[in-house]
Amino acid sequence: MKSRKDQPARSTMREASPARTSRAETIFYGAAALISLLGLAEATYLTVMFLSGETAVCGGSADCFQVLGSSYAKIGPVPVSGLGALAYFGAFTFATFAGFGYARARQFFAWTVIAMFCMTLWLLFVQAFRLHAFCRYCLFSAALVFLLTGLVVARPVTETQRN
């Protein structure tokens, strides 16, 4: 039987403060934050274009106009790109905090990216089978989400996860 002295002391303060992160984790979450920033810039551009009533520069692609002008491009009065901007901002924020060692931010980052991945699959389905048209911006965003999903799947194991 172990005595009370043999058991390690548990501190609630230790759980709230950031843990030490390895160099690999810092690089990993830095890359995830950078990818999220790219997505945030693209989604913000599309949201501003939608809200201002302007058409996005699609390089003469009729498919792009068809997708961005469809009923699937908004949920009520809210553009889907605005929701994407919020999701990318959340992913950026959580990746940044996770890079500094906050364990809870790692979980939030993973769940945010999983939600983004599910929504991306739905939007790709809509483009392929309902609209029969593909938007370049949407495909770029899908590529970014697939990269983030790959990072979540391949993320390095931390010391606390090993024990």
Rosetta constraint file for C-alpha pairs under 8 A:
AtomPair CA 2 CA 6 HARMONIC 6.04 0.50
AtomPair CA 2 CA 7 HARMONIC 7.25 0.50
AtomPair CA 3 CA 7 HARMONIC 7.07 0.50
AtomPair CA 11 CA 15 HARMONIC 7.12 0.50
AtomPair CA 12 CA 16 HARMONIC 6.77 0.50
AtomPair CA 13 CA 17 HARMONIC 6.44 0.50
AtomPair CA 14 CA 18 HARMONIC 7.79 0.50
AtomPair CA 16 CA 102 HARMONIC 7.92 0.50
AtomPair CA 17 CA 102 HARMONIC 7.13 0.50
AtomPair CA 18 CA 100 HARMONIC 6.49 0.50
AtomPair CA 18 CA 101 HARMONIC 4.63 0.50
AtomPair CA 18 CA 102 HARMONIC 4.68 0.50
AtomPair CA 18 CA 103 HARMONIC 7.39 0.50
AtomPair CA 19 CA 100 HARMONIC 7.63 0.50
AtomPair CA 19 CA 101 HARMONIC 4.68 0.50
AtomPair CA 19 CA 102 HARMONIC 6.33 0.50
AtomPair CA 19 CA 103 HARMONIC 7.53 0.50
AtomPair CA 20 CA 100 HARMONIC 7.61 0.50
AtomPair CA 20 CA 101 HARMONIC 5.73 0.50
AtomPair CA 21 CA 25 HARMONIC 6.08 0.50
AtomPair CA 21 CA 26 HARMONIC 6.51 0.50
AtomPair CA 21 CA 99 HARMONIC 7.05 0.50
AtomPair CA 21 CA 100 HARMONIC 6.71 0.50
AtomPair CA 21 CA 101 HARMONIC 5.30 0.50
AtomPair CA 21 CA 158 HARMONIC 7.76 0.50
AtomPair CA 22 CA 26 HARMONIC 6.33 0.50
AtomPair CA 22 CA 158 HARMONIC 7.86 0.50
AtomPair CA 23 CA 27 HARMONIC 6.22 0.50
AtomPair CA 24 CA 28 HARMONIC 5.96 0.50
AtomPair CA 24 CA 156 HARMONIC 7.13 0.50
AtomPair CA 25 CA 29 HARMONIC 6.03 0.50
AtomPair CA 25 CA 99 HARMONIC 6.45 0.50
AtomPair CA 25 CA 155 HARMONIC 7.75 0.50
AtomPair CA 25 CA 156 HARMONIC 6.33 0.50
AtomPair CA 25 CA 158 HARMONIC 7.97 0.50
AtomPair CA 26 CA 30 HARMONIC 5.92 0.50
AtomPair CA 26 CA 99 HARMONIC 4.85 0.50
AtomPair CA 26 CA 100 HARMONIC 7.27 0.50
AtomPair CA 27 CA 31 HARMONIC 6.12 0.50
AtomPair CA 27 CA 99 HARMONIC 7.84 0.50
AtomPair CA 28 CA 32 HARMONIC 6.34 0.50
AtomPair CA 28 CA 99 HARMONIC 7.78 0.50
AtomPair CA 28 CA 151 HARMONIC 7.58 0.50
AtomPair CA 28 CA 155 HARMONIC 7.19 0.50
AtomPair CA 28 CA 156 HARMONIC 7.91 0.50
AtomPair CA 29 CA 33 HARMONIC 6.04 0.50
AtomPair CA 29 CA 95 HARMONIC 5.20 0.50
AtomPair CA 29 CA 96 HARMONIC 6.56 0.50
AtomPair CA 29 CA 98 HARMONIC 6.65 0.50
AtomPair CA 29 CA 99 HARMONIC 5.08 0.50
AtomPair CA 30 CA 34 HARMONIC 6.23 0.50
AtomPair CA 30 CA 95 HARMONIC 7.10 0.50
AtomPair CA 30 CA 96 HARMONIC 6.85 0.50
AtomPair CA 30 CA 99 HARMONIC 6.61 0.50
AtomPair CA 31 CA 35 HARMONIC 6.22 0.50
AtomPair CA 32 CA 36 HARMONIC 6.12 0.50
AtomPair CA 32 CA 92 HARMONIC 7.24 0.50
AtomPair CA 32 CA 95 HARMONIC 6.21 0.50
AtomPair CA 32 CA 148 HARMONIC 6.30 0.50
AtomPair CA 32 CA 151 HARMONIC 7.25 0.50
AtomPair CA 33 CA 37 HARMONIC 6.19 0.50
AtomPair CA 33 CA 91 HARMONIC 7.14 0.50
AtomPair CA 33 CA 92 HARMONIC 4.64 0.50
AtomPair CA 33 CA 93 HARMONIC 7.51 0.50
AtomPair CA 33 CA 95 HARMONIC 5.40 0.50
AtomPair CA 33 CA 96 HARMONIC 6.14 0.50
AtomPair CA 34 CA 38 HARMONIC 6.47 0.50
AtomPair CA 34 CA 92 HARMONIC 7.54 0.50
AtomPair CA 35 CA 39 HARMONIC 6.47 0.50
AtomPair CA 35 CA 144 HARMONIC 6.50 0.50
AtomPair CA 35 CA 147 HARMONIC 7.93 0.50
AtomPair CA 35 CA 148 HARMONIC 7.30 0.50
AtomPair CA 36 CA 40 HARMONIC 6.04 0.50
AtomPair CA 36 CA 88 HARMONIC 5.26 0.50
AtomPair CA 36 CA 89 HARMONIC 7.01 0.50
AtomPair CA 36 CA 91 HARMONIC 6.17 0.50
AtomPair CA 36 CA 92 HARMONIC 5.15 0.50
AtomPair CA 36 CA 144 HARMONIC 7.64 0.50
AtomPair CA 36 CA 148 HARMONIC 7.92 0.50
AtomPair CA 37 CA 41 HARMONIC 6.16 0.50
AtomPair CA 37 CA 88 HARMONIC 7.02 0.50
AtomPair CA 37 CA 89 HARMONIC 7.40 0.50
AtomPair CA 37 CA 92 HARMONIC 6.44 0.50
AtomPair CA 38 CA 42 HARMONIC 6.38 0.50
AtomPair CA 39 CA 43 HARMONIC 6.00 0.50
AtomPair CA 39 CA 85 HARMONIC 7.34 0.50
AtomPair CA 39 CA 88 HARMONIC 6.04 0.50
AtomPair CA 39 CA 141 HARMONIC 6.12 0.50
AtomPair CA 39 CA 144 HARMONIC 6.67 0.50
AtomPair CA 40 CA 44 HARMONIC 5.88 0.50
AtomPair CA 40 CA 84 HARMONIC 7.56 0.50
AtomPair CA 40 CA 85 HARMONIC 5.08 0.50
AtomPair CA 40 CA 86 HARMONIC 7.84 0.50
AtomPair CA 40 CA 88 HARMONIC 5.16 0.50
AtomPair CA 40 CA 89 HARMONIC 6.16 0.50
AtomPair CA 41 CA 45 HARMONIC 6.19 0.50
AtomPair CA 41 CA 85 HARMONIC 7.82 0.50
AtomPair CA 42 CA 46 HARMONIC 6.41 0.50
AtomPair CA 42 CA 137 HARMONIC 7.40 0.50
AtomPair CA 42 CA 141 HARMONIC 7.64 0.50
AtomPair CA 43 CA 47 HARMONIC 6.08 0.50
AtomPair CA 43 CA 81 HARMONIC 5.12 0.50
AtomPair CA 43 CA 82 HARMONIC 6.58 0.50
AtomPair CA 43 CA 84 HARMONIC 5.99 0.50
AtomPair CA 43 CA 85 HARMONIC 4.95 0.50
AtomPair CA 44 CA 48 HARMONIC 6.10 0.50
AtomPair CA 44 CA 81 HARMONIC 7.15 0.50
AtomPair CA 44 CA 82 HARMONIC 6.83 0.50
AtomPair CA 44 CA 85 HARMONIC 5.75 0.50
AtomPair CA 45 CA 49 HARMONIC 6.21 0.50
AtomPair CA 46 CA 50 HARMONIC 6.09 0.50
AtomPair CA 46 CA 56 HARMONIC 6.74 0.50
AtomPair CA 46 CA 81 HARMONIC 6.08 0.50
AtomPair CA 46 CA 82 HARMONIC 7.90 0.50
AtomPair CA 47 CA 51 HARMONIC 6.09 0.50
AtomPair CA 47 CA 79 HARMONIC 6.56 0.50
AtomPair CA 47 CA 81 HARMONIC 5.40 0.50
AtomPair CA 47 CA 82 HARMONIC 5.32 0.50
AtomPair CA 47 CA 85 HARMONIC 7.97 0.50
AtomPair CA 48 CA 52 HARMONIC 5.94 0.50
AtomPair CA 49 CA 53 HARMONIC 6.05 0.50
AtomPair CA 49 CA 54 HARMONIC 5.03 0.50
AtomPair CA 49 CA 55 HARMONIC 6.09 0.50
AtomPair CA 49 CA 56 HARMONIC 5.95 0.50
AtomPair CA 50 CA 54 HARMONIC 6.38 0.50
AtomPair CA 50 CA 55 HARMONIC 7.28 0.50
AtomPair CA 50 CA 79 HARMONIC 7.07 0.50
AtomPair CA 55 CA 65 HARMONIC 7.74 0.50
AtomPair CA 56 CA 65 HARMONIC 7.94 0.50
AtomPair CA 58 CA 64 HARMONIC 6.10 0.50
AtomPair CA 58 CA 65 HARMONIC 7.36 0.50
AtomPair CA 58 CA 136 HARMONIC 7.29 0.50
AtomPair CA 61 CA 65 HARMONIC 6.93 0.50
AtomPair CA 62 CA 66 HARMONIC 6.21 0.50
AtomPair CA 63 CA 67 HARMONIC 6.20 0.50
AtomPair CA 63 CA 133 HARMONIC 4.93 0.50
AtomPair CA 63 CA 134 HARMONIC 5.58 0.50
AtomPair CA 63 CA 135 HARMONIC 5.97 0.50
AtomPair CA 64 CA 68 HARMONIC 6.12 0.50
AtomPair CA 64 CA 133 HARMONIC 7.33 0.50
AtomPair CA 64 CA 134 HARMONIC 6.19 0.50
AtomPair CA 64 CA 135 HARMONIC 4.08 0.50
AtomPair CA 64 CA 136 HARMONIC 6.43 0.50
AtomPair CA 64 CA 137 HARMONIC 7.86 0.50
AtomPair CA 65 CA 69 HARMONIC 5.76 0.50
AtomPair CA 65 CA 135 HARMONIC 7.58 0.50
AtomPair CA 66 CA 70 HARMONIC 6.04 0.50
AtomPair CA 66 CA 131 HARMONIC 7.85 0.50
AtomPair CA 66 CA 133 HARMONIC 7.04 0.50
AtomPair CA 67 CA 72 HARMONIC 7.70 0.50
AtomPair CA 67 CA 73 HARMONIC 6.98 0.50
AtomPair CA 67 CA 127 HARMONIC 7.10 0.50
AtomPair CA 67 CA 131 HARMONIC 7.06 0.50
AtomPair CA 67 CA 133 HARMONIC 6.56 0.50
AtomPair CA 67 CA 134 HARMONIC 6.71 0.50
AtomPair CA 67 CA 135 HARMONIC 6.02 0.50
AtomPair CA 68 CA 73 HARMONIC 5.60 0.50
AtomPair CA 68 CA 135 HARMONIC 7.37 0.50
AtomPair CA 69 CA 73 HARMONIC 6.53 0.50
AtomPair CA 72 CA 80 HARMONIC 7.93 0.50
AtomPair CA 72 CA 126 HARMONIC 7.90 0.50
AtomPair CA 73 CA 79 HARMONIC 5.93 0.50
AtomPair CA 73 CA 80 HARMONIC 5.47 0.50
AtomPair CA 73 CA 81 HARMONIC 7.57 0.50
AtomPair CA 74 CA 78 HARMONIC 5.43 0.50
AtomPair CA 74 CA 79 HARMONIC 4.07 0.50
AtomPair CA 74 CA 80 HARMONIC 4.97 0.50
AtomPair CA 74 CA 81 HARMONIC 7.99 0.50
AtomPair CA 75 CA 79 HARMONIC 6.22 0.50
AtomPair CA 75 CA 80 HARMONIC 6.54 0.50
AtomPair CA 78 CA 82 HARMONIC 6.86 0.50
AtomPair CA 78 CA 83 HARMONIC 7.79 0.50
AtomPair CA 79 CA 83 HARMONIC 6.93 0.50
AtomPair CA 80 CA 84 HARMONIC 6.24 0.50
AtomPair CA 81 CA 85 HARMONIC 6.09 0.50
AtomPair CA 82 CA 86 HARMONIC 6.38 0.50
AtomPair CA 83 CA 87 HARMONIC 6.20 0.50
AtomPair CA 84 CA 88 HARMONIC 6.03 0.50
AtomPair CA 84 CA 116 HARMONIC 7.94 0.50
AtomPair CA 85 CA 89 HARMONIC 6.03 0.50
AtomPair CA 86 CA 90 HARMONIC 6.13 0.50
AtomPair CA 87 CA 91 HARMONIC 6.14 0.50
AtomPair CA 87 CA 112 HARMONIC 6.94 0.50
AtomPair CA 87 CA 116 HARMONIC 7.04 0.50
AtomPair CA 88 CA 92 HARMONIC 6.03 0.50
AtomPair CA 89 CA 93 HARMONIC 6.10 0.50
AtomPair CA 90 CA 94 HARMONIC 6.04 0.50
AtomPair CA 90 CA 109 HARMONIC 7.64 0.50
AtomPair CA 90 CA 112 HARMONIC 7.24 0.50
AtomPair CA 91 CA 95 HARMONIC 5.92 0.50
AtomPair CA 91 CA 109 HARMONIC 5.55 0.50
AtomPair CA 91 CA 112 HARMONIC 6.26 0.50
AtomPair CA 91 CA 113 HARMONIC 6.83 0.50
AtomPair CA 92 CA 96 HARMONIC 6.11 0.50
AtomPair CA 93 CA 97 HARMONIC 6.31 0.50
AtomPair CA 94 CA 98 HARMONIC 5.92 0.50
AtomPair CA 94 CA 105 HARMONIC 4.97 0.50
AtomPair CA 94 CA 106 HARMONIC 6.69 0.50
AtomPair CA 94 CA 108 HARMONIC 6.39 0.50
AtomPair CA 94 CA 109 HARMONIC 5.05 0.50
AtomPair CA 95 CA 99 HARMONIC 6.02 0.50
AtomPair CA 95 CA 105 HARMONIC 7.03 0.50
AtomPair CA 95 CA 106 HARMONIC 6.98 0.50
AtomPair CA 95 CA 109 HARMONIC 6.05 0.50
AtomPair CA 96 CA 100 HARMONIC 6.65 0.50
AtomPair CA 97 CA 101 HARMONIC 6.63 0.50
AtomPair CA 97 CA 102 HARMONIC 5.78 0.50
AtomPair CA 97 CA 105 HARMONIC 5.90 0.50
AtomPair CA 97 CA 106 HARMONIC 7.91 0.50
AtomPair CA 98 CA 102 HARMONIC 4.89 0.50
AtomPair CA 98 CA 103 HARMONIC 6.41 0.50
AtomPair CA 98 CA 104 HARMONIC 7.72 0.50
AtomPair CA 98 CA 105 HARMONIC 5.06 0.50
AtomPair CA 98 CA 106 HARMONIC 5.11 0.50
AtomPair CA 98 CA 109 HARMONIC 7.89 0.50
AtomPair CA 102 CA 106 HARMONIC 6.83 0.50
AtomPair CA 103 CA 107 HARMONIC 6.85 0.50
AtomPair CA 104 CA 108 HARMONIC 6.36 0.50
AtomPair CA 105 CA 109 HARMONIC 5.90 0.50
AtomPair CA 106 CA 110 HARMONIC 6.25 0.50
AtomPair CA 107 CA 111 HARMONIC 6.25 0.50
AtomPair CA 108 CA 112 HARMONIC 5.97 0.50
AtomPair CA 109 CA 113 HARMONIC 6.19 0.50
AtomPair CA 110 CA 114 HARMONIC 6.17 0.50
AtomPair CA 110 CA 152 HARMONIC 6.04 0.50
AtomPair CA 111 CA 115 HARMONIC 6.21 0.50
AtomPair CA 112 CA 116 HARMONIC 6.20 0.50
AtomPair CA 113 CA 117 HARMONIC 6.03 0.50
AtomPair CA 113 CA 145 HARMONIC 7.20 0.50
AtomPair CA 113 CA 148 HARMONIC 6.61 0.50
AtomPair CA 113 CA 149 HARMONIC 6.13 0.50
AtomPair CA 113 CA 152 HARMONIC 7.64 0.50
AtomPair CA 114 CA 118 HARMONIC 6.30 0.50
AtomPair CA 114 CA 149 HARMONIC 6.92 0.50
AtomPair CA 115 CA 119 HARMONIC 6.29 0.50
AtomPair CA 116 CA 120 HARMONIC 6.03 0.50
AtomPair CA 116 CA 145 HARMONIC 6.72 0.50
AtomPair CA 117 CA 121 HARMONIC 6.24 0.50
AtomPair CA 117 CA 145 HARMONIC 6.11 0.50
AtomPair CA 117 CA 146 HARMONIC 6.97 0.50
AtomPair CA 117 CA 149 HARMONIC 6.89 0.50
AtomPair CA 118 CA 122 HARMONIC 6.45 0.50
AtomPair CA 119 CA 123 HARMONIC 6.24 0.50
AtomPair CA 120 CA 124 HARMONIC 6.07 0.50
AtomPair CA 120 CA 142 HARMONIC 5.99 0.50
AtomPair CA 120 CA 145 HARMONIC 7.44 0.50
AtomPair CA 121 CA 125 HARMONIC 6.18 0.50
AtomPair CA 122 CA 126 HARMONIC 6.29 0.50
AtomPair CA 123 CA 127 HARMONIC 6.23 0.50
AtomPair CA 124 CA 128 HARMONIC 6.11 0.50
AtomPair CA 124 CA 142 HARMONIC 7.97 0.50
AtomPair CA 125 CA 129 HARMONIC 5.80 0.50
AtomPair CA 125 CA 130 HARMONIC 7.35 0.50
AtomPair CA 126 CA 130 HARMONIC 4.89 0.50
AtomPair CA 126 CA 131 HARMONIC 6.17 0.50
AtomPair CA 126 CA 132 HARMONIC 7.97 0.50
AtomPair CA 127 CA 131 HARMONIC 5.00 0.50
AtomPair CA 127 CA 132 HARMONIC 5.64 0.50
AtomPair CA 127 CA 133 HARMONIC 5.44 0.50
AtomPair CA 127 CA 134 HARMONIC 5.63 0.50
AtomPair CA 127 CA 135 HARMONIC 7.98 0.50
AtomPair CA 128 CA 132 HARMONIC 4.88 0.50
AtomPair CA 128 CA 133 HARMONIC 6.32 0.50
AtomPair CA 128 CA 134 HARMONIC 7.08 0.50
AtomPair CA 134 CA 138 HARMONIC 7.44 0.50
AtomPair CA 134 CA 139 HARMONIC 7.30 0.50
AtomPair CA 135 CA 139 HARMONIC 6.23 0.50
AtomPair CA 136 CA 140 HARMONIC 6.13 0.50
AtomPair CA 137 CA 141 HARMONIC 6.17 0.50
AtomPair CA 138 CA 142 HARMONIC 6.07 0.50
AtomPair CA 139 CA 143 HARMONIC 6.15 0.50
AtomPair CA 140 CA 144 HARMONIC 6.36 0.50
AtomPair CA 141 CA 145 HARMONIC 6.23 0.50
AtomPair CA 142 CA 146 HARMONIC 6.10 0.50
AtomPair CA 143 CA 147 HARMONIC 6.22 0.50
AtomPair CA 144 CA 148 HARMONIC 6.25 0.50
AtomPair CA 145 CA 149 HARMONIC 6.05 0.50
AtomPair CA 146 CA 150 HARMONIC 6.10 0.50
AtomPair CA 147 CA 151 HARMONIC 6.25 0.50
AtomPair CA 148 CA 152 HARMONIC 6.27 0.50
AtomPair CA 149 CA 153 HARMONIC 6.24 0.50
AtomPair CA 150 CA 154 HARMONIC 6.06 0.50
AtomPair CA 151 CA 155 HARMONIC 5.56 0.50
AtomPair CA 157 CA 161 HARMONIC 6.26 0.50
AtomPair CA 157 CA 162 HARMONIC 6.98 0.50
AtomPair CA 158 CA 162 HARMONIC 6.53 0.50
AtomPair CA 159 CA 163 HARMONIC 6.68 0.50
